[in-house]
Amino acid sequence: MCRTGELGPKGISCVVVEKGTPGLSFGKKEKKIGWNSQPTRQVIFEDCRVPAANRLGNEGDGFLIAMKGLNGGRINIASCSLGAAQASLDLAVDYLKVRKQFGKPLSSFQHNQFEVARMATDLVASRLLIRNAALALDTNHPDLVTLCSMAKFSATEKCFEIVNKALQMHGGYGYLKDYAVQQYLRDIRVHQILEGTNEVMQLIISRDVLKI
């Protein structure tokens, strides 16, 4: 994305910068607490000249192109959180049935039963929100942006809580790298930041509801 015209979104255009273009370089590989299977580097442009033939769409379409990509991206990020939450719930259920305290499995304690019920309910609600947003994307629903923002905001928040509770249920073992639940926690924390922070999601949703 680059500015080719007036201030504001209408002055942004989208261009393809090909590998090897003079002035294009990449920063060091960042050290992250999660998402370690995906290398992350800064993209650096220094006096980087790109021909007009590399423009995607018309001049000034850049912001619209970016926004269209974000709607699908928000569904993708929400879906990733959903997968981590489902896997973590499965691990927690297995652990609660095996681990014993006071001669009884942890699954027999009412507090843990209530927590599992809440986790399972939040998981199903998140899945339905995401599917609803995906349907809106497929059908170009007039409330597409808001529905995708709702799905991303709610699912990433609720699924993180599910994973965090699953780790808590593992006790000290959950904090060990020998147990997968800690990796799920580290990997999905960034989902509340990617594709628009959850604070931005709340702004989008509230402005649509309030019509401001």
C-alpha positions in Angstrom: 0.0 0.0 0.0 1.3 3.5 -0.8 -0.1 7.0 -1.0 -0.6 8.2 -4.5 -3.1 11.0 -4.0 -5.0 13.1 -1.4 -5.0 12.5 2.3 -7.4 9.9 3.6 -8.4 6.5 2.3 -9.1 7.6 -1.3 -5.4 8.5 -1.7 -4.1 5.0 -1.1 -3.2 2.6 -3.9 -2.1 -1.0 -4.0 1.0 -2.1 -5.8 3.1 -5.3 -6.2 6.7 -4.9 -5.2 8.6 -7.7 -6.8 11.5 -9.6 -5.1 14.8 -8.0 -6.0 13.4 -4.5 -6.4 16.1 -2.0 -5.5 15.4 -0.5 -2.1 13.4 -3.5 -0.9 14.9 -5.3 2.1 13.9 -7.3 5.2 14.8 -6.9 8.9 16.0 -9.5 11.3 13.8 -12.5 12.2 11.8 -11.5 15.3 11.7 -13.6 18.4 8.1 -14.2 19.4 6.4 -16.0 22.3 4.2 -17.9 19.8 3.6 -18.4 16.1 7.2 -19.7 15.9 6.5 -21.8 12.8 5.9 -18.5 10.9 9.0 -16.3 10.5 8.3 -12.6 11.1 10.4 -9.8 9.7 10.0 -6.1 9.0 9.6 -5.2 5.3 11.8 -2.2 4.6 11.4 0.3 1.7 14.2 2.8 1.1 13.9 4.9 -2.1 12.0 1.9 -3.6 10.6 2.8 -7.0 7.7 0.7 -8.4 6.3 1.1 -12.0 2.7 2.1 -12.4 2.2 -1.2 -14.3 2.5 -3.0 -10.9 -0.6 -1.3 -9.5 -3.5 -3.5 -8.6 -6.9 -2.1 -9.4 -7.4 1.6 -10.0 -5.6 4.4 -8.4 -7.1 5.0 -5.0 -8.5 1.4 -4.6 -5.8 0.4 -2.1 -7.8 1.0 1.0 -10.9 -0.9 -0.3 -8.6 -3.9 -1.4 -7.1 -4.0 2.1 -10.5 -3.9 3.8 -11.8 -6.7 1.7 -8.8 -8.8 2.7 -9.3 -8.0 6.4 -12.9 -9.4 6.5 -11.7 -12.9 5.5 -8.6 -12.5 7.6 -10.6 -11.9 10.7 -12.6 -15.0 10.1 -9.3 -16.9 9.6 -7.9 -15.7 12.9 -11.1 -16.4 14.8 -11.1 -19.9 13.3 -7.5 -20.5 14.5 -8.5 -19.5 18.0 -11.4 -21.9 17.7 -9.1 -24.8 16.8 -6.8 -24.1 19.8 -9.7 -23.9 22.2 -11.2 -27.2 21.0 -7.9 -28.9 21.3 -7.3 -27.4 24.8 -10.8 -28.5 25.9 -10.1 -32.0 24.7 -6.8 -32.1 26.6 -8.4 -30.8 29.7 -11.2 -33.3 29.7 -8.8 -36.2 29.3 -6.6 -34.8 32.1 -9.6 -34.3 34.5 -10.6 -37.9 34.0 -7.1 -39.3 34.8 -5.7 -36.9 37.4 -6.9 -37.7 41.0 -7.2 -35.7 44.2 -8.4 -37.0 47.5 -8.9 -40.4 45.9 -11.3 -39.1 43.2 -10.7 -37.9 39.6 -10.8 -34.2 39.1 -13.8 -34.6 36.8 -15.9 -35.6 39.7 -15.6 -32.2 41.4 -18.6 -29.9 40.7 -16.4 -26.8 40.2 -14.5 -28.5 37.3 -17.8 -29.8 35.9 -19.2 -26.2 35.8 -16.0 -24.9 34.2 -16.2 -27.5 31.5 -19.8 -26.7 30.8 -19.0 -23.0 30.4 -16.0 -23.8 28.2 -18.0 -26.1 26.0 -20.8 -23.6 25.7 -18.5 -20.7 24.8 -16.8 -22.9 22.2 -20.1 -23.7 20.5 -21.2 -20.1 20.6 -17.8 -19.0 19.1 -18.1 -21.6 16.3 -21.6 -20.3 15.4 -20.5 -16.7 15.3 -17.6 -17.6 13.0 -19.8 -19.6 10.7 -22.3 -16.8 10.6 -19.6 -14.4 9.6 -18.3 -16.8 6.9 -21.8 -17.0 5.5 -22.0 -13.2 5.4 -18.7 -13.1 3.5 -19.9 -15.7 1.0 -23.1 -13.8 0.4 -21.7 -10.3 0.6 -24.2 -9.5 3.4 -24.7 -5.7 4.0 -23.6 -6.1 7.6 -20.5 -8.1 6.6 -17.9 -5.9 8.2 -19.7 -5.8 11.6 -20.4 -9.5 11.6 -16.8 -10.4 10.9 -15.6 -7.9 13.6 -18.1 -9.5 16.1 -16.8 -13.0 15.3 -13.1 -12.0 15.5 -13.6 -10.0 18.7 -15.8 -12.5 20.6 -14.1 -15.7 19.4 -10.6 -14.6 20.1 -11.5 -13.4 23.6 -13.6 -16.4 24.6 -11.3 -19.0 23.0 -8.3 -17.5 24.9 -10.3 -17.8 28.1 -11.0 -21.5 27.3 -7.3 -22.2 26.7 -6.3 -20.4 29.8 -8.8 -22.3 31.9 -7.6 -25.6 30.3 -4.0 -24.7 31.3 -5.2 -23.9 34.9 -6.9 -27.3 35.1 -3.6 -29.0 34.3 -2.1 -27.3 37.4 1.7 -27.0 37.3 1.9 -29.4 34.5 0.1 -27.0 32.2 3.1 -24.6 32.6 5.5 -27.2 31.3 6.5 -27.4 27.6 6.0 -31.1 27.8 2.2 -30.3 27.7 0.7 -28.9 24.5 -1.8 -26.6 26.2 0.9 -24.0 27.0 1.8 -23.7 23.3 -1.8 -23.1 22.4 -1.9 -20.3 25.0 1.2 -18.7 23.6 0.1 -19.1 20.0 -3.4 -17.6 20.2 -2.6 -14.6 22.5 -1.7 -12.6 19.4 -5.1 -13.3 17.8 -6.5 -10.4 19.9 -4.0 -8.1 18.1 -3.8 -9.5 14.5 -6.1 -8.3 11.7 -7.2 -5.3 13.7 -6.9 -5.2 17.5 -10.0 -6.2 19.5 -10.2 -2.6 20.6 -10.7 -1.6 16.9 -13.2 -4.4 16.6 -15.3 -2.8 19.4 -15.1 0.6 17.7 -16.4 -0.9 14.4 -19.2 -2.7 16.1 -20.3 0.2 18.3 -20.3 2.7 15.5 -22.5 0.4 13.5 -24.9 -0.2 16.4 -25.0 3.5 17.3 -25.0 4.7 13.6 -22.3 7.2 14.2 
